[in-house]
Amino acid sequence: MAVVRVLFVCLGNICRSPSAQGLMEKVLEEEGLADRVEVDSAGTHAFHVGEPPDPRAQEAAARRGVDLSGQRARRVTAVDFARYDYILAMDRENLAALEAACPPEHVGKLRLLMEFAPDLGFDEVPDPYYGGPAGFDRVLDLLEAAVRGLVEHLRRLHAAA
């Protein structure tokens, strides 16, 4: 399998996308694929650039054995569209922002993350920022299912490459 690059994107890069990145890294490690997939996360807005993930996101992830503390928020850059093979948005609003900024030759890389967990009946990952702790756990449940679906997709699609 050739190296595949995946970028997870949400609004501020402090809740959903860093959680997706952390979960993906954990699953890749468990599956022995950590050297085959490069993972990062970013936000469509620069609200929190340089900040660590939200403490509530870090706490919820830590309960699942995922450490987000080394991550720092950043904004999506023009270089990201060329660098990454998959640019996965958490919701339609962020997907629309990515589509507006993306050069036409890279638009095919843009998708909603939840496409990789179609059986759940959700096409967006809700933003837990203004809710309570249970929202962060629910988001992790959705992200974990989507990340596992993504890993299976990558294994099938890129194994022969």
ZITA-V957382 format. One record per pair of residues at least 24 apart in sequence whose C-alpha atoms are under 10 Angstrom apart, sorted by the first residue. I is the first residue (numbers start at 1). J is the second residue. Records with the same first field share a line. If there is no record, write none. Layout:
I = J  J
//
This chain:
1 = 33  35  36  37  154  155  156  157  158  159  160  161
2 = 35  36  37  158  159  160  161
3 = 33  34  35  36  37  38  85  158  161
4 = 35  36  37  38  39  83  84  85  86  154  158
5 = 36  37  38  39  40  80  83  84  85  86  87
6 = 37  38  39  40  41  80  83  84  85  86  87  88  109  150
7 = 38  39  40  41  42  76  80  81  83  84  85  86  87  88  89  109  110
8 = 39  40  41  42  43  76  84  86  87  88  89  90  111  112  113
9 = 40  41  42  43  44  74  75  76  87  88  89  90  91  94  95  98  112  113
10 = 41  42  43  44  45  75  76  88  89  90  91  92  93  94  95  125  127
11 = 42  43  44  45  46  47  48  75  76  89  90  91  93  94  95  97  127
12 = 42  43  44  45  46  47  48  49  51  53  73  74  75  129
13 = 41  42  43  44  45  46  47  48  49  50  51  52  53  54  71  72  73  74  75  76
14 = 41  42  43  47  48  49  50  51  52  53  54  55  56  57  58  68  71  72  73  74  129
15 = 43  52  53  54  55  56  57  58  68  73  127  128  129  136  139  140
16 = 41  42  43  53  54  57  89  90  125  126  127  128  129  136  139  140  143
17 = 41  42  43  53  73  88  89  90  113  125  143
18 = 42  43  52  53  54  57  58  61  68  69  71  72  73
19 = 53  54  57  58  60  61  66  67  68  71  136  139  140  143  144
20 = 61  68  88  90  113  139  140  142  143  144  146  147
21 = 66  68  71  143  147
22 = 58  61  62  65  66  67  68  69  70  71  144
23 = 61  64  65  66  67  68  140  143  144  145  146  147  148
24 = 66  143  144  146  147  148  150  151
25 = 66  67  147
26 = 64  65  66  67  147
27 = 66  144  147  148  151
28 = 147  148  151
31 = 151
33 = 151  155
36 = 154  155  158  159
37 = 151  154
38 = 84  85
39 = 84  86
40 = 71  74  84  87
41 = 71  72  73  74  75  76  87  88  89
42 = 72  73  74  75  76  77  80  87  89
43 = 73  74  75  76  77  89  94  98
44 = 74  75  76  77  89  93  94  95  96  97  98  101
45 = 73  74  75  76  94  97
46 = 73  74  75  76
47 = 73  74  75
48 = 72  73  74  75
49 = 73  74  75
50 = 74  75
54 = 129
56 = 128  129  132  133  134  135  136  137
57 = 128  129  133  135  136  137  139  140
58 = 136
59 = 133  136  137
60 = 133  134  135  136  137  138  139  140
61 = 136  137  140
63 = 137
64 = 137  140
76 = 101
77 = 101  102
78 = 102  103
80 = 106
81 = 105  106  107  109  110
82 = 106  109
84 = 109  110
85 = 109  110
86 = 110  111  112  113
87 = 111  112  113
88 = 112  113  114  115
89 = 113  114  124  125
90 = 114  123  124  125  126  127  143
91 = 123  124  125  126  127
92 = 123  124  125
93 = 124
112 = 146
113 = 142  143  146  147  149  150
114 = 142  143  145  146  147  149  150
115 = 146  149  150
116 = 143  145  146  147  148  149  150  151  152  153
117 = 142  143  144  145  146  147  148  149  150
118 = 145  146  149
119 = 145  146
120 = 145  146
//
